[in-house]
């Protein structure tokens, strides 16, 4: 299979692989829209129970491909930039956050700008030892887009987020893990194997429960305690109607490992 975005599904896991290594996987609008569509498909497909987002070559994603940002010579009018961000980078990051299946980022190399935010939006982040994360926007005189300020402030707190965004220094994988941006750092040669093991473990889990848990965690910092508690109770009400919840309880009572079906 060839193309700017590779796609394969097996053992309940969908793999989405950015495939423009010659451009450090800088995202074109076509690539971005394809990833958004594949994430929507993963949400709707009961055969898909986990997603891995990764890339080929030495880079995970160098951000948006600015060379394809718009038609040359066209006069910019008020609202153009905001519309482009809203329908482009923000829509991509939202697609990851809203995907109803757990999404693992397997960061194989440099993740810069939107590429870093794409990784940080994922539910779990695995990084190769050679991976780096760079908030490049300040180097271009731009504010972070693609949900950067929203994501980073929640992941590492406002002070650390400002440090990363104000200076734009490259952050090594080990330092990203220390800050809580990465779940685990592995040798470069073990990245795919580890991502596969994690994804297949998730794919054997209670899929609807994981989806609701993801929603609760993602929304937890945006509302008050009463709203969070009400959402939790409602989610548990829904969960208790699923096959997997009944199977989980039966497995506990019968002292056996439950066999979840994602239903």
C-alpha positions in Angstrom: 0.0 0.0 0.0 1.3 3.4 -0.9 0.1 7.0 -0.5 0.6 10.0 1.9 -1.5 8.2 4.6 -1.2 4.4 5.1 -4.1 2.6 6.6 -4.5 -1.0 7.8 -6.7 -2.8 10.3 -6.1 -6.1 12.0 -6.8 -7.7 15.4 -9.2 -4.9 16.3 -6.6 -2.2 15.7 -6.5 0.4 13.0 -3.0 1.8 12.1 -2.9 5.3 10.6 0.6 6.0 9.3 1.7 9.4 7.9 3.8 8.6 4.9 5.7 11.6 3.5 9.1 10.9 5.0 10.8 13.2 2.5 8.9 16.1 4.1 9.3 14.9 7.7 5.5 14.1 7.4 4.5 17.8 7.3 0.7 17.6 6.9 -1.0 18.7 3.7 -4.7 19.4 3.7 -5.3 16.1 1.8 -3.4 14.2 4.5 -5.2 16.0 7.3 -8.6 15.4 5.9 -7.8 11.7 5.3 -6.7 11.3 9.0 -9.9 13.0 10.1 -12.0 10.7 8.0 -10.1 7.5 9.2 -10.7 8.5 12.8 -14.4 9.0 12.2 -14.5 5.6 10.5 -12.7 4.0 13.5 -15.4 5.5 15.8 -18.2 4.1 13.7 -16.7 0.6 13.0 -17.4 -1.9 15.8 -14.6 -4.1 14.4 -12.1 -1.3 15.4 -11.4 -1.2 19.1 -8.1 0.8 19.2 -6.1 3.2 16.9 -2.4 3.7 16.5 -1.2 6.9 14.9 2.4 6.8 13.7 4.6 7.8 10.8 7.4 6.6 8.4 10.9 7.9 8.2 12.9 10.0 10.7 10.1 12.4 11.6 6.7 11.9 13.2 5.2 15.2 11.9 6.8 18.5 11.2 3.5 20.3 11.5 1.4 21.8 8.7 2.8 21.9 5.3 2.8 25.7 4.8 3.8 25.3 1.1 0.2 24.2 0.4 -1.4 26.8 2.7 -3.4 28.5 -0.1 -3.5 29.7 -3.7 -0.5 32.0 -4.5 -1.4 35.6 -5.2 -4.8 35.5 -3.5 -5.5 38.5 -1.4 -6.1 37.6 2.2 -9.4 38.9 3.7 -10.6 39.2 7.3 -11.5 35.8 8.6 -9.4 33.7 6.3 -6.8 32.7 8.8 -9.3 31.9 11.6 -11.4 29.9 9.2 -8.3 27.9 8.0 -7.3 27.1 11.6 -10.8 26.2 12.6 -11.4 23.9 9.7 -7.8 22.6 9.5 -5.6 22.1 12.6 -8.3 22.4 15.2 -10.5 20.0 13.3 -7.7 17.4 13.2 -6.9 17.7 16.9 -10.6 17.5 17.8 -11.0 14.4 15.7 -8.4 12.7 17.9 -9.9 13.9 21.1 -13.4 12.9 20.0 -12.6 9.5 18.5 -14.6 6.9 20.4 -11.8 4.5 20.4 -8.5 4.9 22.4 -5.8 6.4 20.2 -2.1 5.7 20.8 0.5 8.0 19.4 3.7 6.1 18.4 6.1 9.0 18.0 9.0 7.8 15.9 10.9 11.1 15.5 10.5 14.8 15.6 7.0 16.1 16.4 6.9 19.9 15.8 4.1 22.4 15.9 0.9 20.8 14.9 2.7 17.5 14.9 3.4 17.8 18.6 -0.2 18.8 19.3 -1.4 15.8 17.2 0.6 13.5 19.5 -0.5 15.3 22.7 -4.1 15.0 21.8 -3.8 11.2 21.8 -4.9 9.2 24.8 -1.5 7.5 25.3 1.8 8.6 23.9 4.7 6.3 23.2 8.0 7.9 22.1 11.1 6.5 20.6 14.3 7.6 22.3 15.2 9.7 19.3 11.9 11.6 19.3 11.8 15.3 20.0 8.9 17.7 20.6 9.2 21.3 19.5 6.8 24.2 20.0 8.0 25.9 16.8 5.3 28.6 16.5 7.3 31.3 18.4 10.2 30.8 16.0 7.8 32.0 13.2 6.3 34.8 15.2 3.0 32.9 15.6 0.9 31.9 18.5 0.4 28.1 19.0 -2.6 26.7 17.1 -4.1 23.3 16.7 -5.2 23.4 20.3 -1.7 23.8 21.7 -2.4 26.1 24.6 -5.5 24.1 25.5 -3.6 20.8 25.5 -0.3 21.8 27.1 -1.8 23.8 30.0 -3.9 20.7 30.9 -1.0 18.3 30.5 1.8 20.2 32.3 0.3 23.2 33.9 0.4 26.9 32.7 4.0 27.6 33.8 5.6 24.7 32.0 3.3 25.3 29.0 4.5 28.9 28.8 8.1 27.9 29.0 7.8 25.4 26.2 5.8 27.9 24.0 7.8 31.0 24.8 11.2 29.5 24.0 10.4 26.9 21.4 13.3 24.7 22.4 13.4 21.1 21.4 12.3 18.7 24.2 13.9 15.3 24.2 11.7 12.3 24.6 13.0 11.5 28.1 12.3 15.1 29.2 8.8 15.0 27.7 8.1 11.8 29.7 9.4 13.5 32.9 7.0 16.4 32.3 4.1 14.0 31.8 3.7 14.6 28.0 4.7 11.0 27.2 3.6 7.8 28.8 6.7 5.8 28.0 10.0 6.1 26.1 11.3 3.0 24.4 14.3 2.2 22.2 13.7 3.2 18.5 13.6 -0.5 17.5 10.9 -1.3 20.1 8.4 1.4 19.2 6.2 -0.5 16.8 6.3 -3.7 19.0 5.3 -1.8 22.1 2.6 0.2 20.3 1.2 -3.1 18.9 1.2 -4.7 22.3 -0.6 -1.7 24.0 -3.1 -1.4 21.2 -4.0 -5.1 21.1 -4.4 -5.0 24.9 -6.8 -2.1 24.5 -8.6 -3.9 21.7 -9.3 -6.8 24.0 -10.9 -4.5 26.6 -14.4 -3.2 27.1 -14.6 -0.7 24.2 -17.7 1.3 25.2 -16.3 1.6 28.8 -13.0 2.9 27.4 -14.9 5.4 25.2 -16.9 6.8 28.1 -13.9 6.9 30.4 -12.1 8.9 27.7 -15.0 11.4 27.5 -15.1 11.8 31.3 -11.3 12.5 31.6 -11.2 14.8 28.6 -14.1 16.9 30.0 -13.0 16.8 33.6 -10.9 20.0 33.5 -13.5 22.0 31.6 -16.4 22.0 34.2 -17.2 22.1 37.9 -17.4 19.1 40.3 -21.2 18.8 40.1 -21.1 18.6 36.3 -18.3 16.0 36.4 -20.1 13.9 39.0 -23.3 14.0 37.0 -21.5 13.0 33.8 -19.8 10.1 35.7 -23.1 8.8 37.1 -24.7 9.0 33.6 -21.8 7.2 32.0 -21.9 4.4 34.6 -25.7 4.1 33.9 -24.9 3.6 30.2 -22.0 1.2 30.9 -24.1 -1.1 33.1 -26.3 -1.8 30.1 -23.4 -3.2 28.0 -22.5 -6.8 27.4 -18.9 -6.2 28.6 -20.0 -4.8 32.0 -22.1 -7.9 32.6 -19.3 -10.1 31.5 -16.9 -8.3 33.7 -19.0 -8.8 36.8 -19.7 -12.4 35.9 -16.0 -13.0 35.5 -15.3 -11.5 38.9 -18.1 -13.6 40.6 -16.9 -16.8 38.8 -13.2 -16.1 39.4 -12.2 -16.1 35.8 -10.8 -13.7 33.3 -13.7 -11.9 31.5 -13.9 -12.2 27.7 -14.9 -8.7 26.4 -16.5 -8.3 23.0 -16.5 -4.5 22.7 -20.3 -4.5 23.1 
